[in-house]
Amino acid sequence: MLEFVFIIVLVAVLVMLVMQWRGGRGGKGLSQAAAAQYVQGTFTVTGVSERPAETDKNGDSYCTISGTITGPQTNPTEVYGTLVIGALGSWPHHGSDMPVIYKPGKAETTWRFGTLEEPSA
């Protein structure tokens, strides 16, 4: 019975990771219509993994990071995620602030690193 519960939990975690990976945490730009649904906020780092000794084949390192999102139309929200850092990128540290975007009232599930572009006139 314990093995069955463990398998269910493992599958649930795997599904969550795939959903997060497919949703992305940055990288692709947003269309102007999609960007209109987001607001700009600040992510203050409260926890960060150690920098690995080696990078992947592309020279990237993966950083597990946790922090608090603050900004308009949301209460301070504790979140965590994974940040891909290139070979020349600086490793985040406790207390540093990073820009994020999120949907108002849904910061916990819709946040991503980045900034909103100014609408073109």
C-alpha positions as CSV (number, residue, x, y, z in Angstrom):
1,M,0.0,0.0,0.0
2,L,2.8,2.4,0.8
3,E,4.5,1.7,-2.6
4,F,1.2,2.6,-4.3
5,V,0.9,6.0,-2.4
6,F,4.6,6.7,-3.3
7,I,4.0,6.0,-7.0
8,I,0.9,8.3,-7.0
9,V,2.9,11.1,-5.3
10,L,5.8,10.6,-7.7
11,V,3.5,10.8,-10.8
12,A,1.8,13.9,-9.4
13,V,5.2,15.7,-8.9
14,L,6.2,14.7,-12.4
15,V,3.0,16.1,-13.9
16,M,3.5,19.4,-12.0
17,L,7.1,19.6,-13.3
18,V,6.0,19.0,-16.9
19,M,3.2,21.6,-16.6
20,Q,5.6,24.2,-15.2
21,W,8.1,23.4,-17.9
22,R,5.5,23.7,-20.7
23,G,4.2,27.0,-19.2
24,G,7.7,28.4,-19.2
25,R,9.2,30.9,-16.8
26,G,10.4,33.5,-19.2
27,G,12.2,33.1,-22.5
28,K,9.4,33.8,-24.9
29,G,7.9,37.2,-25.3
30,L,4.2,37.9,-24.7
31,S,1.9,39.2,-27.4
32,Q,0.5,42.6,-26.7
33,A,-2.9,41.1,-25.8
34,A,-1.4,38.6,-23.4
35,A,0.9,41.3,-21.8
36,A,-2.2,43.4,-21.1
37,Q,-3.3,40.8,-18.6
38,Y,0.0,41.0,-16.5
39,V,1.4,43.5,-14.1
40,Q,5.0,44.2,-13.1
41,G,6.3,43.2,-9.7
42,T,9.4,42.4,-7.7
43,F,10.8,39.0,-6.6
44,T,12.9,39.2,-3.5
45,V,15.2,36.2,-3.1
46,T,14.8,34.4,0.2
47,G,16.4,31.1,-0.7
48,V,18.8,29.9,-3.4
49,S,20.6,26.6,-4.2
50,E,24.3,26.3,-4.3
51,R,26.0,26.9,-7.7
52,P,26.9,23.5,-9.2
53,A,30.6,22.7,-9.9
54,E,29.9,21.8,-13.5
55,T,27.5,23.2,-16.1
56,D,25.4,21.3,-18.7
57,K,26.6,20.8,-22.3
58,N,25.4,24.3,-23.2
59,G,27.2,26.0,-20.4
60,D,24.0,26.6,-18.4
61,S,23.5,26.0,-14.7
62,Y,20.1,25.4,-13.0
63,C,19.3,27.4,-9.9
64,T,16.4,26.5,-7.6
65,I,15.2,29.8,-6.1
66,S,12.5,30.9,-3.7
67,G,11.3,34.3,-2.8
68,T,8.5,36.7,-2.2
69,I,6.6,38.5,-5.0
70,T,5.4,42.0,-4.2
71,G,3.6,44.4,-6.4
72,P,0.3,45.9,-7.4
73,Q,-2.9,44.0,-7.0
74,T,-1.4,41.2,-4.8
75,N,-0.4,40.5,-1.3
76,P,3.2,39.4,-0.7
77,T,3.3,35.9,-2.1
78,E,5.9,33.2,-1.4
79,V,6.9,31.3,-4.6
80,Y,9.7,29.1,-5.9
81,G,11.0,28.0,-9.3
82,T,14.0,27.2,-11.4
83,L,16.2,29.8,-13.1
84,V,18.6,28.9,-15.9
85,I,21.8,30.9,-15.7
86,G,24.3,31.0,-18.6
87,A,28.0,30.5,-18.1
88,L,28.7,34.2,-17.7
89,G,25.5,35.0,-15.6
90,S,25.8,36.0,-12.0
91,W,24.3,33.7,-9.4
92,P,21.5,35.2,-7.3
93,H,21.9,35.8,-3.6
94,H,19.7,36.3,-0.6
95,G,18.0,39.7,-0.5
96,S,18.5,40.5,-4.2
97,D,15.5,41.8,-6.2
98,M,14.5,40.6,-9.6
99,P,11.8,41.8,-11.9
100,V,8.8,39.5,-12.5
101,I,5.4,39.7,-14.2
102,Y,2.2,38.0,-13.0
103,K,-1.6,38.1,-13.5
104,P,-3.3,40.2,-10.7
105,G,-4.7,38.0,-8.0
106,K,-2.9,34.9,-9.4
107,A,0.8,35.7,-8.6
108,E,1.4,32.3,-7.1
109,T,0.6,30.4,-10.3
110,T,1.2,32.8,-13.2
111,W,4.5,34.5,-12.3
112,R,7.6,34.5,-14.5
113,F,10.9,36.4,-14.5
114,G,11.0,39.4,-16.8
115,T,9.6,42.8,-17.5
116,L,6.7,44.1,-19.5
117,E,7.6,46.0,-22.7
118,E,6.2,49.5,-23.1
119,P,3.2,49.4,-25.5
120,S,4.2,50.9,-28.9
121,A,2.2,53.9,-30.0
